[in-house]
Amino acid sequence: MEEFDRKIPAGAVGYFRNCLKNGNVEDALSCFDSQGLYIDRSGKEMKGLQQIEMAMKSLCILKPSIVGSAAHVSIVEDLAMWLDKWTMTGKTPDGHPLEMNGHTSCILKRNEAGIWLWLVDNPFGSAILED
């Protein structure tokens, strides 16, 4: 498995995307703070690890390859805002190809061990505001 330095935001993001690509729900879920929030494409908020796990299962079944570009990170003490553009490719459970793209707007929180975790994961950014 590829090595990722989760003590820097880019490494945490790379690790998370690798977990999804490998279909590893448990490891993907480990990327979230216990108070985490995941926002889906419709803008629905899933709070806490139990709800976020459902979203991770839906993503991991696709085993998506997610490639980010134009990343920007702003850090204030133990909080970071991560913005980037991404493209995702994968296959639906019935074998149909899937391709999506978007703009991530996330807040990460550094835990006591120095690992960056998702506090708010909004992979669709401002697109959730569109009709």
Stockholm file with secondary structure:
# STOCKHOLM 1.0

chainA/1-131         MEEFDRKIPAGAVGYFRNCLKNGNVEDALSCFDSQGLYIDRSGKEMKGLQQIEMAMKSLCILKPSIVGSAAHVSIVEDLAMWLDKWTMTGKTPDGHPLEMNGHTSCILKRNEAGIWLWLVDNPFGSAILED
#=GR chainA/1-131 SS CCCCCTTSHHHHHHHHHHHHHTTCHHHHHTTEEEEEEEECTTCCEEEHHHHHHHHHHHHHTTCCEEEEEEEEEEEETTEEEEEEEEEEEEECTTSCEEEEEEEEEEEEEECTTSCEEEEEEETTGGGGGCC
#=GC SS_cons         CCCCCTTSHHHHHHHHHHHHHTTCHHHHHTTEEEEEEEECTTCCEEEHHHHHHHHHHHHHTTCCEEEEEEEEEEEETTEEEEEEEEEEEEECTTSCEEEEEEEEEEEEEECTTSCEEEEEEETTGGGGGCC
//
